[in-house]
Amino acid sequence: MTTVSTPGAEPPVVPAGQKPAAPTAPAPGGPGIRRVAIASCIGTTIEFYDFFIYGTAAALVFPTVFFPALGATAGTVASFATFAVAFIARPVGAMLFGHFGDRIGRKKTLVSTLLLMGISTLLIGLLPGAETIGVAAPIILVLLRFAQGFAVGGEWAGATLLTAEYAPPGKRGLYAMFPQLGPAIAFALSSATFLFTGLALGDTNEAFLNYGWRIPFLFSIVLVAIGLYMRLAIEETPVFRAESEARAAAPAEKRTLPFLDALRYQTKEILLSAGALAIMFAFFYMGTAYLTSYATKTLGFSRPFVLTVGIAASFVFGAAIVLSALYSDRVGRRRVIMISCGFSVVWALALFPLLDTGSPVAFVVGMMVTLAIFGIAYGPCGALLPEMFHTRYRYTGAGLGYNLAGVLGGAIPPMLAAPLAASYGGIAIGIMLSVLGVLSFVCTKALVETRDRAL
């Protein structure tokens, strides 16, 4: 068994001369954990469905609808710049929603993130294009994309905390896996929605560009209603209830802000987790968004073919998440993520030379392997980050580490990819990803193993 230190080094916040509160809370596990796990999975599926349909639309239609005057390459860069805006918003959302998640509870905060995401996505589906309202269209698009990122910034940490804090000892990787499956299911749903919309319209560019792309955005409101129903039916975690009772008994002057506590006591863990997960984000958003654009615009594959490959790859992605999460309960989170980082360094250099052969089989292999490598790291991180931080600021700390990784790996590489490919070819993208993989490997190696740590 690996020896680990307690997260943070701060003294317990209790009144002078009194013992810490010992509230009675239900033990983790039991029948309720299944309902929480399913609700978390459905919630993250809906949030990431809304997030991913934007990425698919950014690759397929937004350069034409919102940036028609810029031309093909510049329009694609501008489209992915709006895609990247959400990653800038995510740490801000992590701080704000993390504060409320650590103060008023995981459940109430997650209801708020779901509503914000649903409304933002619906409004994007209703937004007129640049030909109708001019420059106002891309400006409003950026604001709505920022709101999407703001919501996702608060979503991930809360969803994983719900399952991780309920999970019985030794099975935290298993139960924290359920919200991690949300992105895989959401990617399949978003690809399928765009595919069926295109087929129903005869896959004509004019119909798809005029209104077909809006259907997935408008449909998301139905999913939001389902997710809202599920989230209202679950209870707050026993761990948070116990912490709330202890905090309520503390003197007012001892009640500091979760954000300040996280930075004061665990800045190192926040920065290391951001670096460790950066390549994970880079592989995911390159695989789900940029490769969709690269396959249709550079390699000349049809939209239905690319979307069908995305659906198939999501199953490989989901399987990798399940297996790696289960394996992390046996060998540790850190070791599994290091394996993913090691694979990423090699695969990044091979990916674009493989794709540039122009073979449909090569594209299928490229998409599936890229998402599988991402899935190997993504499975364990649902348990890793909650285990790294103290309960009092766990929502904030885990959210900050995760979403800073999103800025480093999810915002920058997709924006740089198009100009790098245009100037130096696809191999330049591979080199960029490989360097990022080395950084993530080093940061992961510097982390402390958390598998045996109690929450």
GIJO-V666480 format. One record per pair of residues at least 12 apart in sequence whose C-alpha atoms are under 6 Angstrom apart, sorted by sequence separation. I is the first residue (numbers start at 1). J is the second residue. D is the distance in whole Angstrom. If there is no record, write none. Layout:
BEGIN
{{I	J	D} {I	J	D}}
END
This chain:
BEGIN
{{63	75	5} {163	175	6} {164	176	5} {386	398	6} {417	429	6} {63	76	5} {163	176	5} {385	398	5} {63	79	6} {160	176	6} {58	79	5} {193	216	6} {120	144	6} {117	148	5} {340	373	6} {117	151	6} {340	376	6} {340	377	6} {113	151	5} {337	377	5} {113	155	6} {333	380	5} {106	158	5} {320	372	6} {324	376	5} {328	380	6} {317	371	5} {321	375	5} {325	379	4} {313	368	5} {317	372	5} {320	375	5} {321	376	6} {324	379	5} {325	380	5} {320	376	5} {89	146	6} {93	150	4} {97	154	5} {317	375	5} {321	379	4} {86	145	6} {90	149	5} {94	153	5} {82	142	6} {86	146	5} {89	149	5} {90	150	5} {93	153	5} {94	154	5} {85	146	6} {89	150	5} {93	154	5} {87	149	6} {91	153	6} {66	129	5} {86	149	4} {90	153	4} {387	450	6} {65	129	5} {66	130	5} {66	138	6} {352	426	5} {352	427	6} {349	430	5} {348	430	5} {348	433	6} {348	434	5} {125	214	5} {345	434	4} {284	374	6} {283	374	6} {125	217	5} {345	437	5} {125	218	6} {344	437	6} {280	374	5} {122	217	6} {121	217	6} {122	218	5} {341	437	6} {341	441	5} {118	221	6} {338	441	6} {118	224	6} {195	304	6} {334	449	6} {191	307	5} {40	159	5} {332	451	5} {188	311	5} {281	406	6} {285	410	6} {37	163	6} {188	314	6} {274	401	5} {278	405	5} {282	409	4} {273	401	5} {274	402	6} {277	405	6} {281	409	5} {282	410	5} {107	236	6} {281	410	5} {184	314	5} {274	404	5} {278	408	6} {279	409	6} {262	393	6} {270	401	5} {274	405	4} {278	409	4} {184	318	5} {44	179	6} {48	183	6} {258	393	5} {262	397	6} {29	166	6} {41	178	5} {45	182	4} {49	186	4} {53	190	5} {28	166	5} {29	167	5} {41	179	4} {44	182	5} {45	183	6} {48	186	6} {28	167	5} {29	168	5} {40	179	5} {28	168	5} {37	178	6} {41	182	5} {45	186	5} {49	190	6} {177	325	6} {174	325	6} {173	325	5} {174	326	5} {173	326	6} {173	329	5} {279	436	6} {279	437	5} {99	258	6} {276	440	4} {275	440	5} {276	443	5} {275	443	6} {276	444	5} {272	443	5} {43	227	5} {39	230	6} {177	379	6} {176	382	5} {176	383	5} {173	383	5} {26	238	6} {25	238	5} {23	242	6} {160	382	6} {21	246	5} {56	289	6} {55	289	5} {59	293	5} {15	250	5} {14	250	5} {15	251	6} {157	395	6} {157	398	6} {157	399	5} {8	265	5} {8	266	6} {102	393	6} {102	395	6} {98	395	5} {98	396	4} {95	396	6} {94	399	5} {94	400	6} {91	400	6} {91	403	5} {90	403	6} {91	404	6} {87	406	6} {88	407	6} {87	407	5} {87	411	6} {84	411	4} {81	415	6} {80	415	6} {7	388	6} {7	389	5} {7	390	5}}
END
